[in-house]
Amino acid sequence: MNEKRLQELVETISSDIFGKPFKHQARFNSRLQTTGGRYLLKSHDIELNPKYYLERGEQELIGIIKHELCHYHLHLEGKGYKHRDQDFRQLLKSVDAPRFCKPLDSVMKRRVTTQYLYECNKCRQRYIRKRKVDTARFVCGKCSGKLVQLQE
């Protein structure tokens, strides 16, 4: 899907579902990592994550567009446009838009699942860490003894 088609899709959804025009810019932003899209308060533009379209398809993208348009229309009307606001939650429900988007498969594969186990030589205190610890720099927090890595 190209930028022109995306703009047309957002304008169509806005007029058909919300009954209001979308007068600003909609574009893909491939730098978005953890979210499906975002509404920019200053410019009133909407940025969407192209990975959601590629991995999940057009229906998931339409749900994200509806969500961002809720932010857009409520902000322009001066109503509560934030996730915690009652106006926002009611509009989400009425247009059948998702409150959160599902995590991407590609992002879930990259998540750190490795755990590192360290033990103090003096007091035998054990530490489980997600990131590797530099045992030359860091010592036991209990007795200041030397840490030794047991397993990955």
N, C-alpha and C positions, 0 to 999 in steps of 0.2 A: 504494500500500500504506500503510495507516495503522499507528499505533503498536501497537494491539492485535493486529493480524494479524502484525506483526513479532515481537512477544513470543511468540505462539503458534508461529510458525515456528522461532524459536530453541529453544524448549522441546521441540518435536517432534524437531528435528535432534539435540539433546543426548541425548534419551532413546533415539531409534532408532539413532543411529550410535555414540554414546559409551557408551550403557547407563547413564548417570548423569543425575540431574535438574539443570536449570538453575534456581536458586532466586533469582536476582537480576533486575535490570532490563535490558532491551535497548531501545535507542531510536535514532532517527535524529538525527544532528547535522550540519546543513547547513554548519557552519563548518569542517568537515574539508576540507582542500584537496588534499593530496598523498597521502592514504592512503585505503584502502577502509574501514578500521575501526580501533578501538583497544579494548584491554581496560584498564580502570581498576583498578589494584592496590588502592587503599584501599577503594573501594566495591564492587568485584567486578562492576561493571556493564560492559556492552558498548555502545559507540557505533558506529554504522555511517553511512557516507557515502551519502545518498540519491541522489546523482548517479550512482553505480554502478548502482543499480537502474533509474534512468530511462534511462541510455545503453546499458547492457550487458544488462539483463534479470535475471530471477529466478535463473538458473543461476549467474551471476557473483556475485550476492549470497549464494547458498547456499555457494559456495566461500569467500567472505570470512567468513561466519558460522562455518564449520568451522574456519578458521584461528584466529579469536578464541576459539572454544571450546577449542581446544588450549591456548592461553595460560591460559584460565580453569581448566580441570580440573587441569592440571599445577601451577598456582600453589596451588590449594586442597589438593592432595595433598602439597605440599612438595617437589616434584620440579623439575627444570630447565625453566623456562617461557620462557626467553629464546630469541631466534632462533638463537643460536650453540650452545645446549645440545643434547646428543645425545638426551635424552629428548624434547625438542620436535620435533626432526627425524624421529625414529622415529614419533612419534604422527602427525605431518603425513602421512607416507608411508602409514601404516596406514589412515587415514581418507580418503585421496586429497584432501587439502586443498592449495591452492596456497601456496607459500612467499612469493611476492610477487604483488601484483595488477598488471594491465596498466594503463598510464597512460591516463587519459581523453582522448578526442578533443578535448573542450572545453579541457582544460588544455594539451594539446600545441599548439593553435592560438595560445594566448597567449604561448608561450615566445618569448623574444627571439632573433630570427635576424638582426637588423640589426647591422652592424659599422661602427664609425667609424674612419677612418684619419687619423692626425695625423702631421705631419712638423716637425722642428725647423728653424728658419731658418738657424741657424749650422752645425751638424754634419750635417744631413740624416738624422738618426736617425728611423726611422719607428716608430709605435706603433699597434697595432690594439686597439680597445676595444669592449666590448659596450655600455657606457653612454657618454653624451655627457660630454665633459670641458670644464670651464670654462677656456678658454684664457687668460682674464684672471688666474686664480688659480694655475694650474699651469704649470710650466716643464719643459723637458727634464731628465731625470734624469742625463744624461751631461755636458752642458755648461752647463746653466741657460739655454739659449736659449729664444726665444719659440716656442710651438707654433702651427701653422696647420692647420686642418682641410682635408683634401684631398677626401674623399668620404664619403657615407653608406653 
